[in-house]
Amino acid sequence: MYKDYLAFAIELGKEAGQFILPQEGKAGGQTLKAAKDFVTEMDLKVEALIIERIQAAYPDHRIFSEEAGAIDSDSDFEWVIDPIDGTINYSMGVPLYGVSIALTYKNDPVVGVLSFPGLNEVYWASKGSGAFKDGERIQVREVSLAESIISHSDFAKDGNKEANTQRLELLGKIVNDVYRVRIIGTAAVTLAYIAAGRFDAALYMSPAFYDVAAGQLLVTEAGGVMATAGPYTLFGQKQAIAGLQNILDGSK
């Protein structure tokens, strides 16, 4: 049903990924302000490219992007974009970053593409048709929480101190019940890795929709689930999510 939209999004994700790849790591060694300015410039450039392509192909569709905000229309279809997810990694030459493109229908993700040019990997999914990495079908793992690799949301020096304290408390609640905890600084790569069975679950506090729209579709189409536990949003394979809910809901 969404075949044409998916094919378009895959090609757009690849084009956008190749557009940003040559500048990977170019902010390393600069001052913090200069590095932020550099990443903002690249964000805006690749965002403009993506929006231009979408408007040329689907002029009636709505668009929401991290930097540009909302471009409204009367359509039930909306493209949700994070031009560069993992901007700090990108600025420093760490290849864990990427372009996230989702198409939603009445706010429900129906197409998702995650392009990781630094890793030379592209992931995609469409509703009801499974999840794929470079054309190969992928599935979540099925292991117990004790055997699970869990991704924890990032901390920020200039972030909300109360939120950082909550993240530390969350880490303390789960760390002794899981196999490993990872913090890699990008929801896009994290969710793709869960879909591919490299990680098992991720926990976030009020994630922005543009950060997870494509990734959540990948996870669910790969056999995983999206759930909540208290103030946290969870993505992952079913055993890991059930175990985390038991801990975080206080039933353990």
C-alpha positions in Angstrom: 0.0 0.0 0.0 2.9 2.3 0.8 5.3 0.9 -1.8 5.8 4.1 -3.8 6.2 6.3 -0.7 8.8 3.9 0.7 10.8 3.8 -2.5 10.9 7.6 -2.6 11.9 7.8 1.1 14.7 5.3 0.7 16.2 7.2 -2.2 15.8 10.5 -0.3 17.4 9.1 2.8 20.4 7.8 0.8 20.7 11.2 -1.0 20.6 13.2 2.3 23.0 10.8 3.9 25.6 11.3 1.1 25.0 15.0 1.3 26.1 15.2 5.0 28.8 12.5 4.9 31.7 14.7 3.6 31.4 17.1 6.5 31.4 14.4 9.2 33.9 15.4 11.9 34.7 18.8 10.5 33.7 20.5 13.8 36.2 18.6 15.9 38.8 20.9 17.5 36.6 23.9 17.2 35.1 25.9 20.1 31.8 24.6 21.4 29.9 27.6 19.9 31.7 27.2 16.6 30.9 23.4 16.6 27.2 24.1 17.3 27.0 26.7 14.6 28.6 24.3 12.1 26.1 21.5 13.0 23.2 23.9 12.8 24.3 25.0 9.3 24.5 21.4 8.1 21.2 20.6 9.7 19.5 23.5 7.9 21.2 22.6 4.5 20.2 19.0 4.5 16.7 19.8 5.9 16.2 22.2 3.0 17.2 19.5 0.5 14.8 17.0 2.1 11.9 19.5 2.2 12.5 20.5 -1.4 12.4 16.9 -2.6 9.2 16.1 -0.7 7.4 19.2 -1.9 8.4 18.4 -5.5 7.1 14.9 -5.2 4.1 15.4 -2.9 3.2 19.0 -2.8 -0.1 18.4 -0.9 1.5 16.6 2.0 2.2 18.2 5.4 5.8 18.3 6.7 7.2 18.6 10.2 11.0 19.0 10.6 13.1 19.6 13.7 14.5 22.9 12.5 11.8 24.2 10.1 8.8 23.2 12.3 5.4 22.6 10.6 4.6 23.2 7.0 0.8 22.7 7.0 -1.8 21.5 4.5 -5.1 19.7 4.6 -3.6 16.3 3.9 -3.7 13.4 6.3 -0.2 12.5 5.3 2.7 14.2 7.1 6.5 13.7 6.6 8.3 13.9 9.9 12.0 14.6 9.6 15.1 14.8 11.8 17.8 16.0 9.4 20.7 14.9 11.5 20.0 12.8 14.6 23.2 12.5 16.7 24.6 15.9 15.9 27.3 15.8 18.6 28.6 12.5 17.2 28.4 13.9 13.7 30.4 17.0 14.6 33.1 15.0 16.3 33.5 12.3 13.6 31.8 9.5 15.5 29.8 7.6 12.8 26.8 7.0 15.0 24.4 9.6 13.5 21.9 9.7 10.6 19.0 11.0 8.7 15.5 10.1 10.0 12.5 10.3 7.6 9.1 9.1 8.4 5.7 9.4 6.7 2.7 9.4 8.9 -1.0 8.9 8.1 -3.3 10.6 10.7 -0.2 10.7 13.0 0.5 7.0 12.7 3.9 6.2 11.1 3.5 4.1 7.9 6.9 4.6 6.3 10.2 5.0 8.1 13.8 5.3 6.7 17.0 5.7 8.7 20.1 6.4 6.7 23.5 6.1 8.4 26.1 7.2 5.9 29.0 6.9 8.4 28.1 3.3 8.9 27.1 2.7 5.2 23.8 1.3 6.4 20.2 2.2 5.5 17.2 0.8 7.4 13.6 1.0 6.4 10.1 -0.2 7.1 6.5 0.2 6.0 3.4 -0.6 8.0 2.5 -4.2 7.7 5.5 -5.1 5.5 8.3 -5.8 7.9 11.7 -4.1 8.6 14.8 -4.2 6.6 18.5 -3.3 6.6 20.0 -2.8 3.2 17.3 -5.1 1.7 17.7 -7.9 4.3 14.8 -8.5 6.6 15.6 -7.9 10.3 14.0 -9.1 13.5 14.4 -8.2 17.2 16.1 -10.6 19.5 14.1 -12.6 22.1 16.1 -12.9 25.3 15.4 -12.3 29.0 16.0 -8.9 30.6 19.0 -10.3 32.4 20.6 -11.1 28.9 19.5 -7.8 27.4 21.5 -4.8 26.2 19.6 -1.7 27.1 20.0 1.8 25.7 19.6 4.7 28.2 18.8 8.2 27.1 21.6 10.8 26.9 22.7 13.3 29.5 23.4 17.0 28.6 25.7 19.5 30.3 23.3 22.3 29.3 20.2 20.3 29.8 17.6 20.3 32.5 19.3 19.4 35.8 16.1 17.8 37.2 15.8 15.6 34.1 19.5 14.6 34.4 18.9 13.6 38.0 15.9 11.5 36.9 18.0 9.8 34.3 20.6 8.9 37.0 17.9 7.5 39.2 16.5 5.4 36.2 20.0 4.1 35.6 20.3 3.0 39.2 16.9 1.2 39.0 17.8 -1.0 36.0 21.6 -1.5 36.0 21.7 -4.6 38.1 18.9 -6.4 36.3 20.3 -6.1 32.7 23.3 -7.4 30.9 24.7 -4.1 29.7 23.6 -0.4 29.4 24.6 1.7 26.4 24.4 5.4 25.8 25.3 6.3 22.2 23.8 9.7 21.7 21.3 9.0 18.9 17.8 7.6 19.1 17.8 6.8 15.3 20.8 4.4 15.6 19.5 3.0 18.9 16.1 2.1 17.5 17.6 0.7 14.3 19.9 -1.5 16.4 17.0 -2.8 18.4 15.1 -3.7 15.2 18.2 -5.5 14.0 18.8 -7.4 17.3 21.9 -5.6 18.2 20.3 -3.9 21.2 17.2 -5.1 23.1 15.4 -2.0 24.4 15.6 1.7 24.9 14.2 4.1 27.6 13.3 7.7 27.0 11.7 10.6 28.9 9.2 12.4 26.6 11.0 11.8 23.3 10.4 14.2 20.5 8.3 12.6 17.8 10.7 13.5 15.1 13.5 11.6 17.0 11.5 8.3 17.1 8.8 8.4 14.4 10.8 6.3 11.8 12.6 4.2 14.5 9.4 3.2 16.3 8.0 1.8 13.1 11.2 -0.2 12.5 11.0 -1.7 15.9 7.4 -2.7 15.7 7.7 -4.0 12.2 10.7 -6.1 13.4 8.5 -7.7 16.0 9.2 -5.4 18.9 6.8 -3.1 20.9 6.4 0.5 22.0 5.2 0.8 25.6 5.2 3.1 28.7 6.2 2.7 32.3 5.6 5.6 34.6 7.1 8.7 32.9 9.2 6.6 30.5 8.6 5.6 26.9 10.0 2.2 26.0 10.9 0.6 22.7 12.2 -3.0 22.4 11.7 -6.7 22.2 8.9 -8.1 24.3 10.8 -9.9 27.1 13.0 -6.9 27.8 10.1 -4.5 27.8 8.1 -6.7 30.2 11.0 -6.9 32.5 11.6 -3.2 32.5 7.9 -2.5 33.1 8.0 -4.8 36.2 10.9 -2.8 37.6 9.7 0.7 36.7 6.1 0.2 37.6 7.2 -0.9 41.1 5.8 -4.4 40.9 9.2 -6.1 41.3 
